[in-house]
Amino acid sequence: MGILRTGTTSAAVRIQVSRTGRPALQSPSKLPPIKAASLPEALPLDQILVGDCIAAIERLPAASVDLVFADPPYNLQLGGDLRRPDDSLVDAVDDDWDKFSSFAEYDAFTRAWLAACRRVLKPDGALWVIGSYHNIFRVGSILQDLGFWMLNDIVWRKANPMPNFRGRRFTNAHETLIWAARGESSKYTFHYEALKGGNDDLQMRSDWYLPLCTGDERLKDGSGAKVHPTQKPEALLARVMLSASNPGDVILDPFFGTGTTGAVAKALGRHFIGCERDGVYAEAARKRIDAITPLPPEAFATAPSKRSEPRVPFLSLVEAGLVKAGERVTDEKRRHSAIIRADGTLLLDPAVGSIHKVGALAQGLPSCNGWTFWHVERPGGLMLLDTLRGEIRAQMAAA
């Protein structure tokens, strides 16, 4: 992705698994334990809380978090070793933290952590959760049961997916993210114009083509093995945060793992709260985040959206002398034209109306954005009315 600068530091850690079927919470003796913050009065900003995520979230104040990003266990239900055609062993996700005795147990766990997250979300907050076909449909159903309001499902299409070695199914080349507001009336954050601008002025689609986490970004232990089997790419988290949060926002990650959420949040001027039950993962995350150098604010400042800009009526352009009564407006290809009237309406004989109404009438359409349809003739060529509106807004901002 290129936004993070972690250097060559990698945490030399190893994962301990208890015989009870859950990750051991002890760190190796050479790693200092990470202490959970003293709650509940202040938010533990930019900290990792080691322990059960539900218990940790329940100690946070209600309505205190702007965004949740969750990468929960997928409950992959893997049985036995997975091998390649040459009989070599595939490094699959077979950790005990991903194993549940039944769908009922998994559903109860999912309902509990989602309910805890909804309590701490602000009224206009939102949640992202990622999963595969093994779990995402169950998660989606529970989200709706709890009152979350579905906004989108995003398909993360992997540029370099693991092949299907047995040749009995399609190659599993994507994962699904659900984006949901806390409730139906939530005024959630969405930076539509910024995403569109970064996508060659095309609307950002719900299918994202991004590579897996590889290379220097992948945390390795002293023997070269992955520290965490499902580490997500920083580019994925960056797109989530840039689309659905603002600088200074608090982002909660209930399944922090090796800290991709925290690393990207620090780089992009956001705060994070991470919950992680395994002390080894948490220590690797802490070292990774400590090595991050935040980007300068101008590199991630949220561009103002058109909806947030002050309203400027077309009459203001007439009154400011930027356009004149009696002057003609035309579309980009000069197929339609209308006369500007002194009262800020347009005349398309015999019809009189706003720049929007007359623009729609000229094209035979039910609606039209007159600001981006009509132009006026200037010495350098046609000039969009929206450009002139920008001059008025600049004057308002200066005042």
FIFI-469649 format. One record per residue (C-alpha): x, y, z. Coordinates in steps of 0.5 Angstrom, whole numbers, plus 2048, in hexadecimal, padded with zeros to 3 digits. Layout:
BEGIN
<<X,Y,Z>>
...
END
This chain:
BEGIN
<<800,800,800>>
<<806,805,801>>
<<803,809,807>>
<<806,805,80D>>
<<80E,806,80E>>
<<80F,800,813>>
<<817,7FF,811>>
<<819,7F8,812>>
<<817,7F7,819>>
<<813,7F0,81A>>
<<811,7EE,820>>
<<815,7E7,822>>
<<80F,7E4,825>>
<<80C,7DD,826>>
<<805,7DB,827>>
<<803,7D7,82D>>
<<7FD,7D3,82D>>
<<7F9,7D0,833>>
<<7F7,7C9,833>>
<<7F0,7CB,835>>
<<7EF,7CD,82E>>
<<7F0,7D5,82E>>
<<7F6,7D9,82E>>
<<7FA,7D9,834>>
<<7FB,7E0,836>>
<<802,7E0,839>>
<<807,7E4,835>>
<<80E,7E0,835>>
<<812,7E2,83B>>
<<817,7E7,836>>
<<811,7EB,835>>
<<80E,7F0,83A>>
<<806,7EF,83B>>
<<802,7F4,838>>
<<7FD,7F8,83E>>
<<7F6,7F9,83C>>
<<7F5,801,83D>>
<<7F1,803,844>>
<<7EA,804,842>>
<<7E4,806,842>>
<<7E5,80E,842>>
<<7E9,80F,83C>>
<<7EA,80B,836>>
<<7F0,807,835>>
<<7F2,80B,82F>>
<<7F8,808,82A>>
<<7F8,802,82F>>
<<7F8,7FA,82F>>
<<7F3,7F7,834>>
<<7F5,7F0,835>>
<<7F0,7EB,837>>
<<7E9,7E9,835>>
<<7E6,7EE,830>>
<<7DF,7EE,832>>
<<7E1,7EF,839>>
<<7E6,7F5,837>>
<<7E1,7F8,833>>
<<7DC,7F8,838>>
<<7E0,7FC,83D>>
<<7E0,802,837>>
<<7DB,808,838>>
<<7D5,807,834>>
<<7D5,80B,82E>>
<<7DC,80D,82E>>
<<7DF,80A,827>>
<<7DE,80C,820>>
<<7E0,806,81C>>
<<7E1,7FF,81D>>
<<7E5,7FA,819>>
<<7E4,7F3,81A>>
<<7E8,7ED,818>>
<<7E5,7E7,81C>>
<<7E6,7E0,81C>>
<<7E3,7DD,815>>
<<7E2,7D6,818>>
<<7E5,7D3,812>>
<<7E3,7CC,814>>
<<7EA,7C9,812>>
<<7EA,7C1,813>>
<<7F1,7BE,812>>
<<7F7,7C1,80E>>
<<7F7,7C4,808>>
<<7FC,7C2,803>>
<<7FE,7C4,7FC>>
<<7FF,7BF,7F6>>
<<806,7BE,7F8>>
<<804,7BC,7FF>>
<<807,7C3,802>>
<<803,7C5,808>>
<<7FF,7CC,807>>
<<800,7D1,80C>>
<<7F8,7D1,80D>>
<<7F4,7D5,813>>
<<7F4,7CF,818>>
<<7F5,7D3,81E>>
<<7F1,7D1,824>>
<<7EE,7D8,825>>
<<7EA,7D7,81E>>
<<7E7,7D1,821>>
<<7E0,7D0,824>>
<<7DC,7CA,826>>
<<7D6,7CC,822>>
<<7D2,7D1,81E>>
<<7CE,7D3,824>>
<<7D4,7D4,828>>
<<7D7,7D9,822>>
<<7D0,7DC,822>>
<<7D0,7DE,829>>
<<7D7,7E0,829>>
<<7D6,7E5,823>>
<<7D0,7E8,826>>
<<7D3,7E9,82C>>
<<7D9,7ED,829>>
<<7D5,7F1,824>>
<<7D0,7F3,82A>>
<<7D6,7F5,82E>>
<<7D8,7F9,828>>
<<7D1,7FC,827>>
<<7D1,7FF,82E>>
<<7D8,803,82D>>
<<7D6,806,826>>
<<7D4,80D,826>>
<<7CD,80E,823>>
<<7D0,810,81C>>
<<7D5,80A,81C>>
<<7D6,804,818>>
<<7D9,7FE,818>>
<<7DD,7FA,813>>
<<7DE,7F2,813>>
<<7E2,7ED,80F>>
<<7E1,7E6,80E>>
<<7E0,7E0,809>>
<<7DB,7DC,806>>
<<7DC,7D8,80C>>
<<7D9,7DD,811>>
<<7D7,7E4,80E>>
<<7D0,7E2,80C>>
<<7CF,7E0,814>>
<<7D2,7E7,816>>
<<7CE,7EB,811>>
<<7C7,7E8,814>>
<<7C9,7E9,81B>>
<<7CB,7F0,819>>
<<7C4,7F1,817>>
<<7C1,7EE,81D>>
<<7C5,7F3,821>>
<<7C3,7F9,81E>>
<<7C9,7FB,819>>
<<7C7,7FE,813>>
<<7CA,7FB,80D>>
<<7CE,800,808>>
<<7D2,7FB,803>>
<<7D5,7F5,803>>
<<7DC,7F5,800>>
<<7E0,7F0,7FC>>
<<7E7,7F0,7FD>>
<<7EA,7EC,7F7>>
<<7F1,7EA,7F8>>
<<7F6,7EB,7F3>>
<<7FA,7E5,7F5>>
<<7F5,7E0,7F8>>
<<7F7,7D9,7FB>>
<<7F5,7D4,7F5>>
<<7F0,7CE,7F7>>
<<7F5,7C8,7F7>>
<<7F0,7C3,7F7>>
<<7ED,7C5,7F1>>
<<7E6,7C4,7F4>>
<<7E3,7CB,7F4>>
<<7E4,7D2,7F1>>
<<7EA,7D5,7F4>>
<<7E8,7DA,7FA>>
<<7EB,7E0,7F7>>
<<7E7,7E5,7FB>>
<<7E4,7E7,802>>
<<7DE,7EB,804>>
<<7DE,7F2,808>>
<<7D7,7F4,80B>>
<<7D7,7FB,80C>>
<<7D1,7FD,811>>
<<7CF,803,815>>
<<7CD,803,81C>>
<<7C6,804,81A>>
<<7C1,806,815>>
<<7C1,80D,817>>
<<7C9,80E,818>>
<<7CC,813,814>>
<<7D2,80F,812>>
<<7D9,812,80F>>
<<7DA,811,808>>
<<7DF,814,804>>
<<7DC,813,7FD>>
<<7E0,819,7F9>>
<<7E7,817,7FC>>
<<7E6,810,7FA>>
<<7E3,812,7F3>>
<<7E9,817,7F2>>
<<7EE,811,7F4>>
<<7EB,80D,7EF>>
<<7EC,811,7E9>>
<<7E5,815,7EA>>
<<7E1,80E,7EA>>
<<7DD,80C,7EF>>
<<7E0,807,7F4>>
<<7DD,800,7F3>>
<<7DB,7FB,7F8>>
<<7E1,7F6,7F5>>
<<7E8,7F8,7F7>>
<<7EE,7F5,7F4>>
<<7F3,7F4,7F9>>
<<7F9,7F0,7FA>>
<<7FA,7EB,800>>
<<7FF,7ED,806>>
<<806,7EB,803>>
<<80D,7ED,803>>
<<810,7F2,809>>
<<808,7F4,80B>>
<<808,7EC,80D>>
<<80A,7EB,815>>
<<80F,7E5,815>>
<<812,7E2,81B>>
<<819,7E0,81D>>
<<818,7DA,818>>
<<815,7DE,812>>
<<80E,7DB,814>>
<<808,7E0,814>>
<<806,7E3,81B>>
<<7FF,7E3,819>>
<<7FC,7DE,814>>
<<7F6,7E3,812>>
<<7FA,7EA,812>>
<<7F6,7EF,80D>>
<<7F9,7F4,808>>
<<7FA,7FB,80A>>
<<7F7,7FD,804>>
<<7F1,7FA,806>>
<<7F0,7FE,80D>>
<<7F3,804,809>>
<<7ED,804,804>>
<<7E8,803,80A>>
<<7EA,808,80E>>
<<7EB,80D,809>>
<<7E4,80C,806>>
<<7E0,80B,80D>>
<<7E4,80F,813>>
<<7E7,816,814>>
<<7EE,818,817>>
<<7ED,818,81E>>
<<7E8,813,81E>>
<<7E8,80D,823>>
<<7E9,806,820>>
<<7E7,800,824>>
<<7EA,7F9,822>>
<<7E7,7F3,826>>
<<7EC,7EE,823>>
<<7F2,7F2,822>>
<<7F7,7EC,820>>
<<7FE,7EF,81E>>
<<7FB,7F6,81E>>
<<7FA,7F8,816>>
<<7F4,7FD,819>>
<<7F8,800,81E>>
<<7FE,801,819>>
<<7FA,804,813>>
<<7F6,808,818>>
<<7FC,80B,81B>>
<<7FF,80D,814>>
<<7F8,810,812>>
<<7F7,814,818>>
<<7F2,810,81C>>
<<7F2,80D,823>>
<<7F1,806,824>>
<<7EF,801,82A>>
<<7F1,7FA,828>>
<<7EF,7F4,82C>>
<<7F3,7EE,82C>>
<<7F2,7E7,830>>
<<7F9,7E5,82E>>
<<7FF,7E8,831>>
<<804,7E6,82C>>
<<800,7E9,826>>
<<7FF,7EF,82A>>
<<806,7F0,82B>>
<<808,7EF,824>>
<<802,7F5,823>>
<<805,7FA,828>>
<<80C,7F9,825>>
<<809,7FA,81E>>
<<805,800,820>>
<<80B,803,823>>
<<80F,803,81D>>
<<80A,807,819>>
<<80B,80E,817>>
<<805,812,816>>
<<803,815,810>>
<<803,81D,80F>>
<<7FC,81F,811>>
<<7FC,822,80A>>
<<7FD,81B,807>>
<<7F6,819,80A>>
<<7F2,81F,80C>>
<<7EB,81D,80A>>
<<7E9,821,803>>
<<7E2,825,804>>
<<7DC,822,801>>
<<7D8,826,7FC>>
<<7D2,825,801>>
<<7D6,828,807>>
<<7D7,82E,803>>
<<7D3,834,804>>
<<7CD,835,7FF>>
<<7CD,83A,7F9>>
<<7C7,83C,7F5>>
<<7C8,83E,7EE>>
<<7C6,845,7EF>>
<<7CC,846,7F3>>
<<7D0,845,7ED>>
<<7CC,84A,7E9>>
<<7CC,84F,7EF>>
<<7D4,84E,7F0>>
<<7D4,850,7E8>>
<<7D7,849,7E7>>
<<7D2,848,7E2>>
<<7CD,84D,7DF>>
<<7C6,84E,7DD>>
<<7C5,84C,7D6>>
<<7CB,848,7D5>>
<<7CA,841,7D2>>
<<7CC,83A,7D6>>
<<7CD,834,7D2>>
<<7CF,82D,7D3>>
<<7D6,82A,7D2>>
<<7D4,828,7CA>>
<<7D0,82F,7C9>>
<<7CA,82B,7C7>>
<<7C5,82E,7CC>>
<<7C5,836,7CE>>
<<7C1,83A,7D3>>
<<7C1,841,7D5>>
<<7C3,844,7DC>>
<<7BE,848,7DF>>
<<7BF,84E,7E4>>
<<7BB,84A,7EA>>
<<7C0,844,7E9>>
<<7BC,83F,7E5>>
<<7BD,83D,7DE>>
<<7B8,83E,7D8>>
<<7B7,838,7D3>>
<<7B2,83B,7CF>>
<<7AC,83B,7D1>>
<<7AE,837,7D8>>
<<7B2,83B,7DD>>
<<7B5,838,7E3>>
<<7BB,836,7E7>>
<<7C1,834,7E4>>
<<7C0,82D,7E6>>
<<7B9,82D,7E4>>
<<7BA,830,7DD>>
<<7C0,82B,7DC>>
<<7BC,825,7DD>>
<<7B7,828,7D9>>
<<7BC,829,7D3>>
<<7BE,822,7D4>>
<<7B7,81F,7D5>>
<<7BA,81C,7DB>>
<<7B6,81C,7E2>>
<<7BC,81F,7E6>>
<<7C2,823,7E4>>
<<7C8,826,7E8>>
<<7C8,82D,7E5>>
<<7CF,82F,7E8>>
<<7D2,829,7E4>>
<<7CE,82A,7DE>>
<<7CE,831,7DC>>
<<7D4,835,7DA>>
<<7D5,83C,7D8>>
<<7DA,83F,7D2>>
<<7E0,842,7D4>>
<<7E6,844,7D1>>
<<7EA,83E,7D2>>
<<7E4,839,7D0>>
<<7DE,837,7D4>>
<<7DE,837,7DB>>
<<7DA,833,7E0>>
<<7D5,836,7E4>>
<<7D7,832,7EA>>
<<7DE,835,7E9>>
<<7DB,83C,7EA>>
<<7D7,83A,7F0>>
<<7DE,838,7F3>>
<<7E0,83F,7F2>>
<<7DB,841,7F7>>
<<7DC,83C,7FC>>
<<7E3,83E,7FC>>
<<7E1,845,7FE>>
<<7DC,842,803>>
<<7E2,83E,806>>
<<7E7,844,806>>
<<7E1,849,809>>
END
